[in-house]
Amino acid sequence: MTTFVDRVELHVAAGNGGHGCASVHREKFKPLGGPDGGNGGRGGDVTLVVDQSVTTLLDYHHSPHRKATNGQPGAGDHRSGKDGQDLILPVPDGTVVLDKQGNVLADLVGEGTTYIAGQGGRGGLGNAALASARRKAPGFALLGVPGESADIVLELKTVADVALVGYPSAGKSSLISVLSAAKPKIADYPFTTLVPNLGVVTAGATVYTIADVPGLIPGASQGKGLGLEFLRHVERCSVLVHVLDTATLESDRDPVSDLDIIEEELKQYGGLDDRPRIVVLNKIDIPDGQDLADMIRPDLEARGYQVFEVSAVARTGLKELSFALAGIVAEARAAKPKEEATRIVIRPKAVDDAGFTVTFDEANEVYRVRGEKPERWIRQTDFNNDEAVGYLADRLNRLGVEDALMKAGARSGDGVAIGPEENAVVFDWEPTMMAGAEMLGRRGEDHRLEAPRPAAQRRRDRDAERDEAEQEFKEFGPF
């Protein structure tokens, strides 16, 4: 059984945020010391990190479900919950992260490169953090936000400068074993190589990596044989090396036909037309192999290929090939644009961006509210607590959701859904302004914590509230 896996489907789940705590400080002779509920802890992130010591995705093939830890809930006496621990997942250099639809989310190249696959949920605020001059003793706290969940696909594309391609048993594994210190499995039967082999070659001052890609056959780009599974490993290379067998024992094959077939498969796969090609005529230590190499070399050079005659067994022609590849790799590296320093890109929101949208869903006959803040606030609300529901209504009102619903044509009793269709909170809308919510909106105040107001002040406050309600009634009318 092979221990090399280069494509897996991974199910990640970040940690949930801890719930905030609703607590009132109590001690002897001071039964109402004020709110002291702590905040919930943040949920842990799921982060992919490139680790050079990791060369396969095998661990995720056997254990595809990964979850970070949750944040701990807050407690009384202003004690905040502990943050969840981030989950670090090491991946090989050259790992590409895709969603289920095949869209590229990240291309992880270089030691230490990171990608957050799942963002941990934020912790809920305790009632101590929710207290204000108007809301001195909140009897509720915010719930923690669930962490992000995602189904992603990890694909490994070998990070190599040179890719050896060719028919099975063309001698690619033997060639990489004598050019580098790699020790691949070598035998005289097809498909000996079942996984890409990687070796490091030193030629003068240039050090480069060379990959032995498992054998291609006709139809590989459509999934025949092993080719499609490993064609992705040639995408990052700087030069393609066609290894041709000049001593094949199959009567229906010859090196030129092999080259044409492999080129057709590379063309069908796509994206490799700009890579320089080199042709290596292997196994010239065999008499018939040398004769065939002398025969076809002029034809290959006439096509524009740079041709090298080598023998991995006799170790002839290897030095010239190694230095020629080093020169091409050095030119490719010099032609690459220098990496710029990391820049912070600021994308300010448009001045007319309200942060949410209101649309009418004719199929379900509801007004649908979508936006990051309203949807997060819904998840943070304990709907078993009337005071928490009132606080949510106040937040939505301040954000302008009620004004937007009115402009969209919503009336009292109409259905309103906040969130996506598959996971929305639906309720019958009652406009809070005309329902007296502005007067009842002093939610969370505990008058036992306040100094008594003089009678004259109480009358003035009552008259001001009545005048404000009458003015709103004249402006908007009854609902």
C-alpha positions in Angstrom: 0.0 0.0 0.0 1.4 3.4 -1.0 2.1 6.0 1.7 1.8 8.9 -0.7 -1.5 10.8 -1.0 -1.7 14.0 -3.0 -5.4 14.8 -3.0 -7.8 14.6 0.0 -11.2 16.1 1.0 -11.0 17.7 4.4 -13.8 18.7 6.7 -12.8 21.5 9.1 -14.7 23.1 11.9 -13.5 26.0 13.9 -14.3 26.3 17.6 -17.4 28.0 18.8 -17.2 31.1 20.9 -18.1 30.8 24.6 -21.3 32.3 25.9 -21.2 35.4 28.0 -22.3 35.3 31.6 -25.2 37.2 33.2 -24.4 37.7 36.8 -25.0 40.2 39.6 -22.3 40.8 42.3 -23.6 40.0 45.7 -21.9 40.2 49.1 -22.9 40.9 52.7 -24.7 44.2 53.2 -24.5 44.8 49.4 -27.0 42.5 47.7 -27.0 44.5 44.4 -23.4 45.2 43.6 -24.0 45.6 39.9 -23.4 43.3 36.9 -20.2 41.2 37.0 -20.7 38.6 34.2 -17.5 37.9 32.2 -17.2 37.5 28.5 -17.0 34.2 26.7 -13.7 33.0 25.1 -12.9 33.0 21.4 -13.2 29.8 19.5 -10.0 28.3 18.0 -9.1 28.8 14.3 -8.2 26.0 11.9 -5.0 27.0 10.1 -3.1 25.3 7.4 0.7 25.8 7.6 3.4 24.8 5.1 5.8 22.4 6.8 8.9 21.2 4.8 9.1 18.0 6.8 5.6 17.0 5.5 5.6 15.4 2.1 2.2 13.8 1.8 -1.5 14.3 2.7 -1.8 10.8 4.1 -2.7 11.9 7.6 -5.8 13.8 6.3 -6.7 10.8 4.1 -7.1 8.7 7.2 -8.5 11.4 9.5 -10.5 13.9 7.3 -12.5 15.5 10.1 -10.6 18.2 12.1 -12.1 20.5 14.7 -10.6 23.2 16.9 -11.6 23.6 20.5 -14.4 25.8 21.7 -14.0 28.9 23.8 -15.1 28.6 27.4 -18.1 30.5 28.8 -17.6 33.5 31.0 -18.3 33.5 34.8 -19.2 35.8 37.5 -16.8 38.2 39.3 -15.7 39.5 35.8 -14.0 36.2 34.9 -13.7 35.8 31.1 -13.7 32.4 29.6 -10.6 30.8 28.2 -10.0 31.1 24.4 -10.1 27.9 22.4 -6.9 26.5 21.1 -6.1 27.1 17.5 -5.7 23.9 15.4 -2.5 24.0 13.3 -2.6 21.5 10.3 0.8 21.1 8.6 0.7 20.6 4.8 3.4 19.9 2.2 5.0 22.8 0.2 2.9 23.3 -2.9 -0.5 22.4 -1.5 -3.5 24.1 -3.2 -6.7 24.6 -1.3 -10.0 24.4 -3.2 -13.6 24.5 -2.4 -16.1 21.8 -3.4 -16.8 23.6 -6.7 -13.1 23.6 -7.6 -12.4 27.3 -7.0 -8.9 28.0 -5.7 -8.9 29.4 -2.2 -5.2 29.5 -1.6 -1.9 28.3 -3.1 0.5 27.5 -0.3 4.1 27.7 -1.4 7.0 28.4 0.9 7.9 27.4 4.4 5.5 28.9 7.0 2.9 30.0 4.5 -0.5 30.0 6.3 -4.2 29.9 5.4 -7.1 30.1 7.9 -9.5 27.4 6.7 -12.0 28.0 9.5 -12.4 31.2 11.6 -13.2 30.7 15.2 -16.4 32.2 16.6 -16.2 35.3 18.7 -17.1 35.0 22.4 -20.3 36.5 23.7 -20.2 39.6 25.9 -21.2 39.2 29.5 -23.7 41.6 31.1 -20.8 43.6 32.7 -19.6 44.5 29.2 -23.2 45.3 28.1 -23.8 47.7 31.0 -24.0 51.4 30.1 -25.3 54.6 31.6 -28.8 53.7 30.2 -28.5 50.0 30.8 -27.0 49.7 34.3 -28.0 46.1 35.1 -28.6 44.0 32.0 -30.3 40.8 32.9 -28.9 39.0 29.9 -25.6 38.2 28.1 -24.8 37.5 24.5 -24.3 34.0 23.2 -21.0 32.9 21.5 -20.9 32.8 17.7 -20.5 29.4 16.1 -17.2 28.8 14.4 -16.9 28.4 10.6 -17.3 25.0 9.1 -16.0 24.2 5.6 -15.5 21.2 3.2 -12.3 21.9 1.3 -10.1 19.9 -1.1 -6.3 19.8 -0.7 -4.2 19.0 -3.8 -0.5 18.6 -3.7 1.5 20.0 -6.7 5.1 19.1 -6.3 7.4 22.1 -6.1 10.2 21.0 -8.5 12.4 22.9 -11.1 12.6 19.9 -13.5 10.0 17.3 -14.3 10.9 14.0 -16.0 8.1 12.7 -18.1 7.9 9.7 -20.3 6.5 6.2 -20.9 6.6 3.6 -18.1 10.0 1.9 -17.8 11.7 4.6 -19.9 14.3 4.9 -17.2 13.1 8.0 -15.3 13.6 6.5 -11.9 17.1 5.3 -12.8 18.0 8.7 -14.1 16.9 10.6 -11.0 18.7 8.1 -8.8 22.1 8.8 -10.5 21.5 12.6 -10.8 20.6 13.0 -7.2 20.6 11.2 -3.9 17.0 10.0 -4.3 16.5 6.2 -4.0 13.3 5.4 -5.9 12.1 1.8 -6.5 13.5 0.5 -9.8 12.3 -2.6 -11.7 11.8 -3.7 -15.3 8.0 -3.8 -15.3 5.5 -1.0 -16.2 4.2 1.3 -13.5 7.0 0.5 -11.0 6.8 4.1 -9.9 3.5 4.7 -8.2 4.3 8.1 -6.6 6.3 11.1 -7.7 9.9 11.0 -6.6 11.8 14.1 -5.7 15.6 14.6 -5.7 18.0 17.5 -5.2 20.8 18.1 -7.9 23.8 20.3 -7.5 25.5 21.5 -10.7 28.2 24.1 -10.0 26.7 27.0 -8.1 23.1 26.0 -9.0 21.0 23.7 -6.8 17.7 22.6 -8.2 15.1 19.9 -7.6 14.1 17.3 -10.1 10.8 15.2 -10.0 10.2 11.8 -11.5 6.6 11.8 -12.5 4.9 8.4 -12.8 4.6 7.0 -16.3 2.2 8.5 -18.8 0.3 6.5 -21.4 -2.1 7.4 -24.2 -5.3 8.8 -22.7 -3.6 9.9 -19.4 -5.2 13.4 -19.6 -8.7 11.7 -19.7 -7.9 9.5 -16.7 -6.4 6.4 -18.2 -3.6 4.7 -16.3 -1.8 6.7 -13.6 -1.1 9.8 -15.6 -4.0 12.0 -14.7 -3.4 11.4 -11.0 0.1 12.9 -11.2 0.0 15.4 -14.2 -0.6 18.2 -11.7 2.9 17.6 -10.4 4.5 19.0 -13.5 2.6 22.3 -13.3 5.2 24.2 -11.2 8.3 23.0 -13.0 10.6 25.3 -15.1 11.6 22.7 -17.7 10.1 19.4 -19.0 12.5 16.6 -19.8 11.3 13.9 -22.1 13.0 10.6 -21.2 12.8 8.3 -24.3 13.7 4.6 -24.2 16.0 3.8 -27.1 16.0 0.1 -26.2 12.3 -0.7 -25.8 11.3 -4.3 -26.3 7.9 -3.5 -27.6 7.7 -3.8 -31.3 4.9 -1.3 -31.8 6.8 1.6 -30.1 9.6 3.9 -31.0 11.1 6.9 -29.3 9.7 9.5 -31.7 6.2 8.1 -31.4 6.5 8.0 -27.6 7.5 11.7 -27.7 4.5 12.7 -29.9 2.0 10.8 -27.6 3.4 12.3 -24.4 3.3 15.8 -26.0 -0.3 15.3 -27.0 -1.2 14.3 -23.5 0.5 17.4 -22.1 -1.4 19.5 -24.6 -4.7 18.0 -23.6 -3.9 18.6 -19.9 -3.1 22.3 -20.7 -1.1 25.0 -19.2 2.4 23.7 -20.1 3.0 25.1 -23.6 5.4 27.8 -22.4 7.8 25.4 -20.6 11.1 24.6 -22.4 11.6 21.0 -23.4 14.7 18.8 -23.4 14.9 15.3 -24.9 17.0 12.6 -23.2 17.7 9.5 -25.1 18.3 6.9 -22.4 19.8 3.4 -22.4 22.5 4.1 -25.0 24.7 1.5 -23.2 22.8 -1.1 -25.1 24.2 -1.5 -28.7 20.8 -1.3 -30.3 20.0 1.7 -28.1 23.0 3.6 -29.4 22.2 2.8 -33.0 18.6 4.0 -32.6 19.7 7.2 -30.8 22.1 8.0 -33.7 19.3 7.5 -36.1 16.6 9.7 -34.5 18.7 12.4 -33.1 18.8 14.5 -36.3 15.1 14.4 -36.6 14.6 15.5 -33.0 17.1 18.4 -33.4 15.3 19.4 -36.6 12.2 19.9 -34.5 14.1 22.3 -32.2 14.7 20.0 -29.3 18.0 20.0 -27.4 19.0 16.3 -27.3 21.2 14.5 -24.8 22.3 10.9 -25.0 22.7 9.3 -21.6 23.0 6.0 -19.8 21.9 5.8 -16.2 23.5 2.4 -15.9 26.9 3.4 -17.4 26.6 6.9 -16.0 27.5 8.5 -19.3 26.3 11.9 -20.5 25.0 12.8 -17.0 27.3 15.8 -16.4 26.4 17.6 -19.6 22.7 17.0 -18.9 22.9 18.2 -15.3 24.7 21.5 -16.2 22.3 22.1 -19.1 19.3 21.8 -16.8 21.0 24.0 -14.3 21.4 26.7 -16.9 17.7 26.6 -17.9 16.6 26.7 -14.3 18.9 29.6 -13.5 17.4 31.6 -16.5 13.9 30.8 -15.3 14.6 31.9 -11.8 16.2 35.2 -13.1 13.2 35.8 -15.3 10.7 35.6 -12.4 9.7 38.9 -10.9 11.1 39.6 -7.5 8.7 39.2 -4.7 7.5 42.5 -3.4 7.3 43.2 0.3 3.9 42.4 1.8 1.5 45.3 1.3 -1.5 46.1 3.3 -4.4 46.8 1.0 -7.1 49.0 2.5 -10.5 48.7 0.9 -12.9 51.2 2.6 -16.6 50.6 2.4 -18.7 52.7 0.2 -20.2 55.7 1.9 -23.7 54.4 1.1 -23.1 50.8 2.3 -25.6 50.2 5.0 -24.0 46.8 5.9 -27.2 44.8 5.1 -29.8 44.4 2.4 -33.5 43.9 2.5 -35.3 42.1 -0.3 -38.7 40.6 -0.7 -38.7 36.8 -1.2 -41.8 36.1 -3.3 -41.5 32.4 -3.1 -41.7 32.4 0.7 -43.5 35.7 1.1 -41.1 37.1 3.6 -38.8 40.1 3.6 -35.3 38.7 3.8 -32.5 40.7 5.7 -29.0 39.7 4.8 -25.8 41.2 6.3 -22.9 40.3 8.5 -24.0 42.2 11.5 -27.7 41.3 11.6 -26.9 37.6 11.0 -24.3 37.6 13.8 -26.6 39.4 16.2 -29.3 36.8 15.6 -26.8 34.0 16.5 -25.8 35.9 19.7 -29.4 36.4 21.0 -31.0 34.1 23.6 -34.6 34.1 22.4 -35.7 32.7 25.7 -34.9 36.0 27.4 -37.3 38.8 26.6 -34.7 41.4 27.6 -32.2 40.0 25.1 -34.8 40.0 22.4 -35.5 43.6 23.1 -31.8 44.4 23.0 -31.7 42.8 19.6 -34.6 44.9 18.4 -32.8 48.0 19.6 -29.6 47.1 17.7 -31.5 46.4 14.5 -33.3 49.7 14.8 -30.1 51.6 15.3 -28.6 49.9 12.3 -31.5 51.1 10.2 -33.1 47.7 9.5 -36.6 49.0 10.4 -36.3 52.0 8.2 -35.2 49.8 5.3 -38.2 47.4 5.9 -40.6 50.3 5.8 -39.1 51.6 2.6 -39.3 48.1 1.1 -43.1 48.1 1.9 -43.2 45.9 5.0 -46.1 46.4 7.3 -47.0 45.2 10.8 -47.5 41.4 10.9 -45.4 40.8 7.7 -42.9 37.9 7.9 -39.2 38.9 8.2 -36.4 36.4 7.8 -32.8 37.3 8.9 -30.2 35.0 7.4 -29.9 32.6 4.5 -32.9 30.6 3.4 -31.7 27.3 4.8 -30.8 28.7 8.3 -32.9 31.9 8.8 -34.7 33.2 11.9 -38.3 34.1 10.8 -40.7 36.2 12.8 -43.7 38.5 12.4 -42.5 42.0 12.3 -43.9 44.6 14.7 -42.3 48.1 14.2 -40.8 48.9 17.6 -41.0 52.7 17.2 -44.8 52.8 17.2 -45.1 49.9 19.6 -43.7 52.2 22.3 -40.3 50.6 22.2 -38.6 54.0 22.4 -40.3 54.5 25.8 -39.8 50.8 26.8 -36.4 50.8 25.3 -34.6 51.5 28.6 -34.0 47.8 28.8 -31.7 46.5 31.4 -32.1 49.3 33.8 -32.5 48.3 37.4 -34.0 51.3 39.2 -32.9 49.8 42.5 -29.4 50.8 41.5 -30.3 54.4 40.9 -30.7 57.3 43.3 -34.3 58.4 43.6 -35.2 61.1 41.2 -37.0 64.2 42.6 -40.7 64.4 41.8 -40.2 67.4 39.6 -37.6 65.6 37.5 -39.9 62.5 37.2 -42.7 64.8 35.9 -40.4 66.4 33.3 -39.2 63.1 32.1 -42.7 61.7 31.8 -43.9 64.8 29.9 -40.9 64.6 27.5 -41.6 60.9 26.8 -45.3 61.7 26.1 -44.5 64.6 23.8 -42.0 62.4 21.9 -44.6 59.6 21.4 -47.2 62.1 20.2 -44.8 63.6 17.7 -43.9 60.1 16.3 -47.7 59.3 16.1 -48.3 62.4 14.0 -45.4 61.7 11.7 -45.9 58.0 11.0 -49.6 57.4 11.9 -51.0 54.3 13.5 -49.9 50.8 12.4 
